[in-house]
Amino acid sequence: MPEGHSVHRIARQFDRNFVGKTLSASSPQGRFAEGAGELDGRTAVSVQAVGKQMFLETEGDLWLRVHLGLYGAWDFAGEILVDPTIASANGRMGQTNQRGTDLLDQEGPILDDAGENSLASIGAPRRTRVHVRMSEQTRGLAPEDDEWPPPIVGQVRLRLLTDITAADLRGPTACVLQTPEEMLATVARLGPDPLVGDPVENEERFVRAVRKKPTVIALLLMDQAVVSGIGNVYRAEMLFRQRLNPHTPGRDVPEEIVRELWRDWVRLLAIGVETGQMMTMDDLSSDQYRAAMASRDDRHWVYHRAGLPCRVCGTEIALEEIGARKLYWCPRCQA
């Protein structure tokens, strides 16, 4: 399932390429034909990501809500512009704070194991097909295709077209139209998102929600009514970074640790939005940072490392199922 940074990046993609333009909407699959008919011919007004959900506003007070879920994906094709402020800051957030240098300027492009330059490939106009799903670690580029509009590939729930850009939606958990009141009610049910709303109130909401519940912290961090955007990867990594036992009831976690969890989420989400990667390790050398950007195996402390030695203490990383999701943690560091 995509985590919060990916959805914010998708929303920025829509902001640059669709907001202010008239939409041509269709449902090649047929499952969203009525909704596509309602969207067709409207102008995109604004777009907002909250946690794992994206809301696209169109003229006439009509909102499109999309939740990708486990299998949903957006494909973009045509001339694609991404927010240039992301590209200019790529690789710096977190890394500058740690080492005082900009590795992107020093070392040149970094290719991940899919052959994508995850730092420098965004931010410039390009004519291509971009696949955005899961955590963007599966994001890949298809060969250029001059046919316009691009051919339909697979089961496309919704296609949105401008004169130069296409976005195809496949397999979402939710793809619905909402009134402004319905959209606000949906957002109100979600926990705070560091990139949405007042930063101080967001932190207080998170602290209150965690500290009053007997539910274990590993489940609370995945509860989108408690905090928006955290998924399996960020959950495991944040708990390790605080050396917190995942089975600790929320109400038993010291308030300062709860606040540190929130502040860490603020920081990690910002890094993820800028780089497109869930980078959760600190104080890396230049070579280590490049390796981490190129491979998930070098990017995390405990996630996906079951049976391997803890990077800190050497204890075997444990894997268990909690809330029907896999949990990775160090039994010693997080005892």
Buried (B, 14 or more C-beta within 10 A) or exposed (E): BBBBBBBBBBBBBBBBBBBEBBBBBBBBBEBBEEBBEBBBEBBBBBBBBBBBBBBBBBEEEBBBBBBBEEEBBBBBBBBBBBBEEBBEBBBBBBBEEEBEBBBBEEBEEBBBEBEBBBBBBBBEEBBBBBBBBBBBBEBEBEEEEEEEBBEEBEEBBBBBBBEBBBBBBBBBBEBBBBEEEEBEEBBEEBBBBBBBEEBEEBBBBBBEBBBEBEBBBBBBBBBBEBBBBBBBBBBBBBBBBBEBBBBBBBBEBEEEBBBBBBBBBBBBBBBBBBBBBBBBBEEBEEEEBBBBBBEBEBBBBBBBBBEEEBBEEEBBBBBEEBBEBBBBBBEBBBE
